Each structure stands twice: as C-alpha cells, then as structure tokens.
Amino acid sequence: DIQMTQSPSSLSASVGDRVTITCRASQGIGSSLVWYQQKPEKAPKSLIYAASSLQSGVPSRFSGSGSGTDFTLTISSLQPEDFAIYYCQQYHDYPVTFGQGTRLEI
Amino acid sequence: EVQLVESGGGLVQPGGSLRLSCAASGFSFSDHYMDWVRQAPVKGLEWIARSRNKANSYSTVYAASVKGRFTISRDDSKNSLYLQMDNLRAEDTAVYYCARLYCASGVCQSAPWGQGTLVSVSS
C-alpha cells in the first residue's frame, strides 16, 4: 500500500498568516493527489485535484504543488472559515489512501 | 444540484449485518465510479470500496480491512449505491460516506460526498 504522511499533524495560526501543509507519498504517485477540507460534523470537500488544480468555487488563496512523492497545500492568507482538518489522498494505485490529516487551528 | 444521500446506518451487534444505501441525483449515475469511505470516531478517512461503472463491467475493488465481509453494489435504474456489511466488528464503527469519483481529462477526485451515515457496532 502507498502510505501518505502529512506534516504537521496540527498547526496553530492566525488570520492573515500564510500556511503550508506537506504530504509525502511512500512511492511515486505522479500528480494523482487530491486535497480535501473537512469541517466539524461535515463531509470532506475537494479543494485541489491533480496536485495543483483548484476545484471550482474554491477561493484562490488555496494552492497546491508537487509531483512524485512530495506535495504541498498552501493557504496564502488564512481566513476564520479555514479552521478545519485537511487531508491528502492518492489515487495512483489501490488501495486509495489518505494522509492522517492536519488539524488547522486559528 | 449534484447530491448524494446515505441511509441505513444504526446500532448493530458484533457479528451482525447492515445494508447501507446511497441515493444519487443531479448527475448521470451510471457513468461514474462510486466509492464508500468511512471515518471512525475522531479518526481519519479510510477508503473501503469502489464500484466501477457499466462500461467497466461493474467491477469492484475493496480495502483489505473489509474484503470478504463487505459487498458494494449498485442499481443504475434506481440511481443507488449499496454497501452490504456482514460479520461486523467493533472496529467497523464509523461514519460511512458515499462519494462519486469524478474524472475529467484523466484526473480524478471524489466529489461530491454524501452527508454520511453512522454505523455503531456494539453489544
């Protein structure tokens, strides 16, 4: 199985900060990576697909980069509504696997 | 509006069975692969099963943790996805989400997701 490791596991930041979350795959996955945001008691929502493509309707302060084994999610200027847990997911191979999540506290 | 609505969750004893349903609307259900993903309490996300579309013979893929116990199926005439869960264990306790696998130009993402249905396995 491809292991997805996110860092940090949790992060405290302030409104207006620039935040970066990293995701490392245990083997190369090309650009087969999606970033999801999950708010309390809600289903996950796709933010970034194909490692760097912004999902329609997602604010432009969110961006993704990387390929192969190392990926990043960046929020350029944190807003209060960005308090959430962020997950990366690879779909390069079965089983589909997620990172353990990064809890972002404002 | 593209929408997925799960149902069928509840409390079941260890060793018991439960069948989850996911009703889809707002898109051509038959064209898409569909997934079940679960989330144990205060835990992360775990993909557990995929149903490919008719063009791919409705073939299925499972995570090792549920293979042989869970069965994913679909009824395109009813725009519905199902998860038959047998021989349930305490560690199967989770919120179960269905999700559409949306692919375009060779890239994919799970979108949207349903609201989830809670399955609790306990005596």
Interface residues (C-beta under 8 A of the other chain):
Chain A: S31 S32 V34 Y36 Q38 K42 A43 P44 K45 S46 Y49 A50 S53 Q55 Y87 Q89 Y91 Y94 P95 V96 T97 F98 G99 Q100 G101
Chain B: D35 G44 L45 E46 W47 R50 V61 A63 A64 Y97 V107 C108 Q109 S110 A111 P112 W113 G114 Q115 G116
